[in-house]
Amino acid sequence: MNWQEYYRSRTITADEAAAMVKAGMRVNFPLAAGTVMQGALAARGKQIGGVVNLRMSSPLIDPGWLGGEAAAHFNLEFELFIGNMGRPSHDRHAATYLPNLFSTGFKPHDERPAEDKPIDFTFVNVTAPNAKGFVSFGPHQWNKRMYARRARHAIAEVDASMTRTYGDVYMHVSEFDYFVEGTPPPPDLATIEQALAAMDAEKREGMRAIIAAAGVERIWPIVKYLQRTPLADLQVLLGLAQPPEELKAVAGYLSELVEDGVTIQIGVGEPSSQMARLGAFDGKHDLGLHTEMVAPGIARLVDAGIINGRRKTIHRGRAVAVAWTGSDPDDLRIIDDNPAFELYDPDYVLKVATVSSNYRQTSINNALSIDLTGQINSESVLGARMMNGTGGQPEAHIGAFLCPGGRAITLLQSTAVGGAISRIVPQLEAGALVTLPRYFADTVVTEFGIARLLGKNHRERAAELIAIAHPDHRAELREAANRLLG
């Protein structure tokens, strides 16, 4: 049987695929999963006489299991990222979180199977097969291939519209059990108009401005959520929000730290997602890119030759990532079918040994708060309320920290809640999560300057951090430092 015959014989409907899932099974939708099978499985949940164990990361849609009718039929577990859509479920304890890392997430499965929870089904979205019968995972590869090769049953949701990318991205159709053809329908302007008609006049006007700026294609996948999504949140999601004025100062300080020739990793979120747009890398020469994901504008830096990978020790001349998530539409047009951009599985890209083997790896990530000893929290607020998971930050940060000539940079705005709360705190609140322990703290940047913590004791670190705190909070931080550290 050739691959075409195999593919045809194994192509089924979404409902047929969902019907294979039984109560008690463990099912996974990796990051940036397709939408067709999510809808079919949510509908199937109502027919199951029990509960399905469902693992996912940063869901972009809610087919009913995050808070709808289907929720009672699914035990939800988030890994790596919780995301805006998943956070309400986690807040009300309708979902839990799996603390793991991209590079070691399959260690239980591979090395201790008797102790692991096996994945019965994984559903991954893929491109249409090429002439040799290979599919890839588009610009948002993440850990899809890793799951597909380990699940007892791997089902591919085939999206013929998906962007093709380069790197170690392929799987042969023979490695999948079944295929569901799930190319999303083109944008339906009538449906978008219907969604707009349900809004009040002020929101409708604001939404039309967002659609004009972002394009109908970017709005269409989330059209059913427009009514309940605040305009400000939507602007952030689509990369349209104007950066706060203080982030220009952060970009300026970051520019001082990024030297010619270094290999960079950059995360999303604030402030890092604005750094390329605000010129932090302008005028640099021979930068390399080895990253988990990207911020808007990074592909344009590759196109402009600022990032060219000339001095990289591995994958020289190539921009390397786990996913091109974080790119804006202009970036994705540059990446499409461009061999200068390569994707690899996260257990390779984010392995600390890989990261630290780059030429002067420089990581650029964000924090929600940091205490005076250098403990970095990038996951929780108000104590234990999780805003997100770790993603690849620990591996990228530690790899850069251990890299000869490397630097691990943490960005944060000095305050939150309109200046009322300092993000530099005497001690992390009870229940706050430590994303990076203080002995891996390196360089911290706010709009007020740069704190260099590496090699400094607790008192010296406190002085460095207080100097870049908001002036309104420095006196109380000094008082706390004297009390806690002497």
N, C-alpha and C positions, 0 to 999 in steps of 0.2 A: 504494500500500500504506500503510495507516495504521500507527500505532505498535504497536497491539495485534497486528496481523498480522505485523509485523516481529519483534516479541518472540517470538511463538509459533514462527515459522519458524526462529529462531536459538537456540532453547532446546535444549540437548543435555545428555547425561549427563556427570558428572565424568570418567568413564573415556574418553569420546569426546574431551573437551577435552584430557586428558592425552596421548592418542595423537597429537595434533598436534605435540607437542614431540619434536624429533629431536636426536641427538647433535651437539654443537658449538654448539647454540643458547644464547642468553643469556636467562634467565628471571628475573623479579623478583616477589617477594612483599613489598609495602611494609609499613610498620609496622602492627601490629594486624590482620594479614591473617586471612582466614577459614580454617577448618580443613579443609573438605571437599576443596578442590583440593590442599591440601598432602598429604593422605593419598593422593589419587589419583595425584599426580605422583611421590611417593615409590615407590609400587607400580609405576608405569610405568618408573621408573629401572632396575629389574632386567631389563627387556625391551629396553633401548636398547643397541645395540652400540657404546658409547662413553661420553662424559662430557658432562653438561649443566652449563653455567656458571650458577650460582644466586646471585643477590644478595638479601639480606634484612636486616632490622634487628630486633634484640632479639626473637628468636623466642620464642613462648610455649609452643610444643609441639615435640616431636621426632617426626616421622612415620617416622624411620629414617635421615635423611641427616646428622644431627649425630653419630651414633656407632653406628647400627644397620646392618642389612644393606645398605641402599641407599647408604651413605656413599661407597662406591667409585665410584658413578656420578655424583657431583656435585662440582664444584669450588665451594667455598663462599666467598663474599665478603660481609662485613658492612659496612654503612655507618651512620654517625651513632651508633648504639647497638649494643653487643655483647650485653649483658644476661646474666642469670644462666644461662639455658638455653644460650646460645651460647658462654659463656666457656670451658668445657672443650675445645671444638673449637679455639678460638683458642689456648689454652694449649699444646696438643700440635701446633700448626702444621698442623692439618687444615683450617684456614680462614685467610683473610687479611682485612685491613681496608682500606677505601677512605677516605682522609682527604678530606672535602669539607664543605660547609656546606649547610644547607637552602636558603638564598637563592641560592646559585650552583651547586648540584649539577647543574643541567641546562645550564650554560654550555657545556660541551663539545658536547653534543647540539645545542643551538640555534645556536651560533656557529662551531663547528669540527667539523662532522660527519665530516670525513675523518679526524680524529684520535680520534674517539670510538668506544666499543664500543656499538653499537646494542642496544636491548632488543627481542628477538624477541617475547616474550610477557610480559604482566603480568597477574596475577590479583588482582582487588580485590573486597572484599566490600561490598555495597551494600544499601540498602533495597529493598523492592518498589516498582515504579513508582507514581507518583501518577496522578491522573486525566488529566494532560496528558502522561504518558509520561516524566517526569523521575524519576531516582533520586538519592539522596544517600548519604553515606558514614558516617552514624551519628555518635556522639560522638567517634569516634577517626579523624578525617579524615586527618590528617597529610599526606603527599605522594601519596596514592592517586590523586587526580584528575590531578595533574601527570604521574604515570607513565602513567595510562590514556590521556591525550591525546598521548603521545609514542611509546608502544610500537607496533611494527608490528601486533601483534594484542592487543587488550584484551578480556579475558574477565571478566565480572561474575559473582561468586558471590552470588546473591540470597538475603538473609536477611530474611524477613518479620517477624522479631521485633526488628529493629534499631531503636533509638531515633531519632526524627527531630529534627533540629536546624535552626537558622536561620543565615543568613549567605550567603556566596557558596559554596554547597555542592552545586550540582546539575549533573548531566550528563543529556542526553537518551539514551534507549535507542538511538537511531540512531547514537550515537557509539561503541557497543560492537560487537564482532564476534560474540560469542556470550554466552549466559547459561546458568549452571548453577544450578538452584534448590537452595540449600543451607541452609535454615533448620535450625539445630541442634535435635536432639531435646530434649524436656523432660527434666529430671533424672530419672534412674532410681534410685530408692532402693535397689533390690536390688543394682545395680552398686556403689553407694557402700558398702553393707554388706559386699559381697564384698571390696572393697579394704581395709576396716577389719579384716576377719577375718584378712587376711594379715599384720597387724602384731602385734608383741608387746603385751602387756597395757598396759604403761606408755604406749607411743606411741598405742595405740588410745584410751585414756582422754583423753590430751591432744588427740587429733584430734577426738574427740566434742565437747570443749569449744570448739574452734576452729569446728567446723561450727555449733554452737549460736549462737556469736557472729556469725559471718559470714553464715550462711544457706546453704541447700543450693544455691541458684542460683549463688552465687559459687564454690562448691567444684566443681560439676559439670564445668566446662570443663577442670579440671586433675586430675580424679579418677585418671587413669591414672598420674600422677606422684606421688601422695601417698605411696606406699611408700618412694620414694627421696628425698623432700624432708624435711629436718630440720624439726621443729616450730618452732624459732626462726626459720628462714628463711621458713616459711609465714606466721607471724604478721607478719613485716615486709612480705611481699608483699601481705597482705590488710589492712594498716594496723591490725593489732590489737596490735602490740607496744607496751608501755609505754615512753615516751621516757625515756632516761637522765636522771637528776636534773640533770646539768650543762646539758642543753638548755633547761631553764627559765631559766637565767641568760642563755643565748644569746638567747632570745626577749625577755627584758627589755632587753638592749642593742639588739637590732634595733628594738624599739618606740621607743627614743629617736631612732633615725635616720629612721624613717618618719614624715614630716610630713603633716599634713592636706592633702588635695587632690592629692597626687602620684599618678602612674600607676605601678602596680607590675607587675613580672614576677616570678614565683617558680617555681623548679624543684623537681623531686622529689629523692629521696635524703636522706641525713642531712647536716646538721640541718634543711634547709629544709622537708621534708615534715611536720615537726611544728610549724612556727611558728604556723599558724592555730589549731591545737588548743590550743597553749600560750598563746594570748592576745596574740601580738605585735601584732595589729591592732585589738584591742578598744579601744573608746573613740575611734577615729579617725573623721574626718569627710570625706566627699566623695572617697574614694579612687577611682581608676580602675583598670581591669585591661586590660593589653595584654601577652599572654604566649604562650609556646610551648605550655605545658601548665599544669597546676595541682597544688596540694597539697590533701590532704583538708581539707575545711572551707571552702574558698574560695567555693564556691557559696552556702553558708549566710551568708557575709558579704555577698554580693550580695542575698540574700533579706532580710537584716536592714537593708539600706540603708547599711551601712558602706562598701561599694563600690557607688557609684551612677554614676560617670563624669561627674558634673556639670561638672567643670573640664577634661575632656579636650578636646584640640584636634581630634582625629579620632575618629570613631565615638562622639561624645558620647552619654552615657547608655547605652552598650552595653558589656558585658564581651566582650572579643575574645580569641580564642585560635586556635592551629593545631589543637588537639585538646583534648578534655576528659579526656584520660588523666590519672590521678592523683586523680580524683574518687572519693569513697567512695559507697556506694549511696544515702545520703541526698542527697548532692550531685547525683547523676544523676537522682534523682526531681525535684529542683528544675529542672534543666536541660531535662528532657524537654518538648519542644513549647513552650519558653519563649523568646519573642523578645528578651528582655533579654540572651541569650547568643548570640553569633555566631561562626561559624568561617570562616576564610579560608585560602587556600593559604599555605604557609610562605614561598614566594619573595616574597610581599607582606608578611606579618606580620613576618617576621624580617629583611627587608631593613634594613640599618643605617640608611638614610635614613628609612625608615618609623618605626623605633623612636625615632630621635633627634628626630622631629618631634612626638612626644607631649609633653604637659604634664609637665615635670619627671619624666621616666621614671626609675624606681628599680628596678634589677635586683637580684634576690636569688638567688644561686646558691651552690654548695658547692665545696669543694676537698678533695683528698686530702692535699696538702702545699703549702707555700709557702716559698720561701727568703728569706734576709734582704734581698735586693735587691727582692723583690716578684714574682718569677716564680711563676706559679700553675699547679699541676699538678692537673687534675681527672680524669685518665685512667689513670694507671699507679701501681703499687706495686712495691716491691723492685726498683727500677730500671725495667726495660722491660716488666714484666708488665702488659698492658692489662687494666683492670677494666671499662672502658666506653669509648665514643667521646665526641666533643665534644657531640653533640646540638646544640641551639640556643644553648648557653651563650656561645660567642664573639660571636655577633651581638647577643644580648640585652645582654651586658656592655658591648661596645664602643658599641652604640647609646645605652645609658644614660650611659656615660662622655662621649659627645660631645653629649648632649642639654643645651641650656641649663637650668641648675638641676637637672640629673639627678645621680644617684649610682649607682655600680656597687659593690654590696656582695657580699663573699665570706664565707661562713660556714664554719667548721670547728671540730670539737672539737680541743682542744689536743694530745691524745695519741691513740695507737692501741695495740692489744695490751695492754689493761689498764693503760695508763700507762707501759709500758716504752719506747715510741717517741714522740718529739715529732714532731708534724706540721709544726711550724715548724722548719726545718732551716737550717744554715749555707749549704749549697749543695744543689741537687737532685742526686740520685744519678745516676751514669753511666747513660745510657739512658732516664732519666725524660722524659716528654713535657711540653713547655711548652704548656699549653692557652691561656694568656694571657700575653703578654710583659710584662715589668716596667713598660714605659712606659704600659700600660693599667691597672696596679694602682691601686686607689682606696681602698676602705674594707674592712677585714678585721675580723671579729668572732669571738671565741672565748668560752668561758664566763668568761674572766678580763678581758674588756673589749673596747674598740674601738681599733684601730690605724688612724690616718688617714695614708695614704701619699702622697696626691696633693700634688705640689709639693715633696716632700722628697727629699734626696739619699740615697745608699746608707747612710751612717752614721746619718742620722736615721731612715730606714726600719728599719734594724736595731734601733735603740732602741725604736721604736714596737712592733715585732713581739715583741721579747723581753719587753716589759712585759705582753703578753697571752699569752705562752707559759705552760705549766704551771710552777709554782715549782720543781719538781724538776729541770727542764732549763734553767733560766735561766742558771746559772753557766757551764755548758759552752757555751751559745750566746753569752754575753758573751765568753768566751775565744776562741771561733771568730771572732766579729765583730772583735775586736782584731787577730787574726792576718790575717784576710782583707781588712779594710777600714781598718785603722789606727785 
